[in-house]
């Protein structure tokens, strides 16, 4: 199956959007399924940084670790799940608009299922994400634009 993709325009600069969207401490503010997110290393984010995320998938909470596979501020980032039955592959891009005063954010997400995850991905995870991702991006837009008010 192909990745699930959503695009939204935000009235914030690419630098501001990138700083917010890649900061794990903000994850629960704009992702509906995220219950908790904790950095597993210290210092500035970089390729190889890891984050432990608790997500509600269906009616259960699942713990997973994701690793930054790409970190190119303020343009793009990538994450890949390294454990658990459902392992996301995320690619995000930020395109400057209006001479850098606004941004276009594109998120593409796909999944690898391992063990029980092979059943969960098509039956629970992908349908949940198809509903949730447009709302997540709208929350992202609202949170970022409120920060300027």
Protein Blocks (a to p, Z undefined) as FASTA:
>chain_A
ZZddddddddddfklmmmmmmmmklmmmmmmklmbdcdfbecjddehiacdddddehjbc
cddddddfbdcdfkbccdddfedjbdcddddddddeehhlaccdddddddddehjlmmmm
mmmmmmmmmmmmmmmmmmmmmmmmmmmZZ
